[in-house]
């Protein structure tokens, strides 16, 4: 399974031309800049039209307009994950968004604790603490999320949020991908991450 991972497009999704081929495209949040419904609708229309067999997206901290929203009318091959999962070709995907309304309470910690043990590919917006999360001399990742990953041990973890830490790394059998497309000052975008996921 070839996975195309993008994140943090911040309203510039239509500038992404000639995206590489893949079986599944995953957007791990922050598809809007100002968090407006119009931005979100424009992204979803663009995302649904992408020529991939399966498409998955979650929300980031900029996408607060979708907090509590029930999204209807998506094509059968487009999956909005909000503390929920989907199985694609025997691979279990699970997505946890980053809504600030949850982060300022204990709800986000509970969402992380509810990640299923059989998750193969975890999608969050937040990075885990200490992994592709360092900027301005601070680790911005979540310790609670790191603890959950240590228990669940997904084979792949897709996230974004920290633009300066775009890239991939492998630790303890898990491949971690920070797919933040926009660079740190939002002036340009990078190539998306491609992951070759070998189904067991």
C-alpha positions, 0 to 999 in steps of 0.5 A: 500500500503506497500512502501519500501523506500531506498536512498543514496546507493552510488553504493552499491545497489548490497550489499542490499540482502533480501530486505523486501516485498512491493508493491512499492519500492522508491529510493530517489536519490544518487544511484551513488558515483562518478556520472558516467554513468556506475554507473547509468546504473548498478543501473538502471539494478539492480533496474529494476530487483527488484521483486516489482510490481512498482518501482520509483526513482529520482536523488540526488546530486551525480547523476549529469550524468543524468542531462537533460537526457531522459531515455528510455527503462525502464519497464512499472512498473519502473518510473523515476521522474524528476519534474514529477509524476505518479499515482499508484492505485489512489495514486499520486506520485511526484518526485523532484531531487537534481541536483547541476546545479539547486541548484546554480540557482533559478530553484530548488525553481521553481521546488518546487513551481510546486509541484502539490496540489494533491500530496499524496506522495512527493519524493525529495532528499533534506529534508525539513528544520528542519526535519531529516536534522540536522548534524554538528550543521547545518540544511541542509534542504530546507526552500523553500521545507518546505514552499511548503510542508506546502501548499501541505500537502502530506501524505508522504514525502520520502527523504535522503541526510543527512545520520546521520538523517536516520529514520521516524517522523510524523508532522502535518499529514505528515509522513517524511522518511529519507531513507539514507541507508549508515551510515555517514562514508559510512562503512555500510548500514542500513535496509530500511524504510517500510511505510504502506500507507493507501489509502483513 
